[in-house]
Amino acid sequence: MNIIAILVMDFFISFIGNALPFFGEAYTVYASLTLLGVKSSTPYVVLAIIVTAIGASISKNVSYALGYVLRRPLKKTSAVKLIMLLSDKAPLWRW
């Protein structure tokens, strides 16, 4: 299989895996298995590490940017108002 196609798939899997909660480590398993499947050399392994790290970091930055952009519209929802009210009355750091 073409190493470029593998790296592109590794990038997309790491991007999507980091965008979803609780699936952040799954892309490392996928990248490891694909690299083991093609018996790649050390430069390809390093390149796969760099590509998956870039995909993961871009995904986290997109998630943080979406959270920042949606902060104002979400403040107006009833669920967020309820959470803010409950957190003001009973802070988590006091037992």
C-alpha positions as CSV (number, residue, x, y, z in Angstrom):
1,M,0.0,0.0,0.0
2,N,1.1,3.5,-0.7
3,I,2.7,5.2,2.4
4,I,1.2,8.6,1.4
5,A,-2.3,7.1,1.6
6,I,-1.5,5.6,5.0
7,L,-0.2,8.9,6.3
8,V,-3.3,10.7,5.0
9,M,-5.6,8.2,6.7
10,D,-3.5,8.4,9.9
11,F,-4.0,12.2,9.8
12,F,-7.7,12.0,9.4
13,I,-8.1,9.2,12.1
14,S,-6.0,11.3,14.6
15,F,-8.0,14.4,13.7
16,I,-11.4,12.7,14.2
17,G,-10.2,10.7,17.2
18,N,-9.2,13.8,19.1
19,A,-12.4,15.6,18.2
20,L,-14.5,12.9,19.9
21,P,-14.3,12.6,23.7
22,F,-12.7,9.4,25.1
23,F,-11.2,8.4,21.7
24,G,-8.0,10.3,21.9
25,E,-5.7,7.3,22.1
26,A,-7.4,5.2,19.5
27,Y,-5.5,6.9,16.6
28,T,-2.1,5.7,18.0
29,V,-3.3,2.1,17.9
30,Y,-4.5,2.6,14.3
31,A,-1.3,4.3,13.3
32,S,0.8,1.5,14.9
33,L,-1.2,-1.2,13.2
34,T,-0.9,0.4,9.8
35,L,2.8,0.9,10.1
36,L,3.2,-2.7,11.3
37,G,1.2,-3.9,8.4
38,V,3.5,-2.4,5.8
39,K,6.7,-3.1,7.8
40,S,7.9,0.5,7.4
41,S,11.4,1.8,8.2
42,T,12.4,4.3,10.8
43,P,11.9,7.5,8.7
44,Y,8.3,6.4,7.9
45,V,7.7,5.8,11.6
46,V,8.9,9.2,12.5
47,L,6.9,10.7,9.7
48,A,3.8,8.9,11.0
49,I,4.4,10.2,14.5
50,I,4.7,13.8,13.2
51,V,1.6,13.5,11.0
52,T,-0.6,12.0,13.8
53,A,0.7,14.7,16.2
54,I,-0.2,17.4,13.8
55,G,-3.7,16.0,13.2
56,A,-4.3,15.7,16.9
57,S,-3.1,19.2,17.7
58,I,-5.1,20.8,14.8
59,S,-8.2,18.9,16.1
60,K,-7.8,20.2,19.6
61,N,-7.3,23.7,18.4
62,V,-10.5,23.5,16.3
63,S,-12.3,22.2,19.4
64,Y,-11.1,25.0,21.6
65,A,-11.9,27.6,18.9
66,L,-15.4,26.2,18.6
67,G,-15.8,26.4,22.4
68,Y,-14.7,30.0,22.4
69,V,-17.0,31.0,19.5
70,L,-20.0,29.2,21.0
71,R,-19.5,30.5,24.5
72,R,-21.9,33.4,24.2
73,P,-24.7,31.5,22.5
74,L,-24.5,28.6,24.9
75,K,-24.6,31.0,28.0
76,K,-28.2,31.7,27.1
77,T,-29.4,28.1,27.2
78,S,-31.3,26.9,30.2
79,A,-29.0,24.0,30.9
80,V,-25.9,26.3,31.2
81,K,-27.9,28.7,33.4
82,L,-28.8,25.8,35.7
83,I,-25.2,24.6,35.9
84,M,-24.0,28.1,36.7
85,L,-26.7,28.5,39.4
86,L,-25.8,25.1,41.0
87,S,-22.1,25.8,40.9
88,D,-22.6,29.1,42.6
89,K,-24.6,27.6,45.4
90,A,-22.5,24.6,46.0
91,P,-19.0,24.9,44.7
92,L,-17.2,21.6,44.0
93,W,-14.2,22.4,46.1
94,R,-16.1,22.7,49.3
95,W,-17.4,19.5,50.9
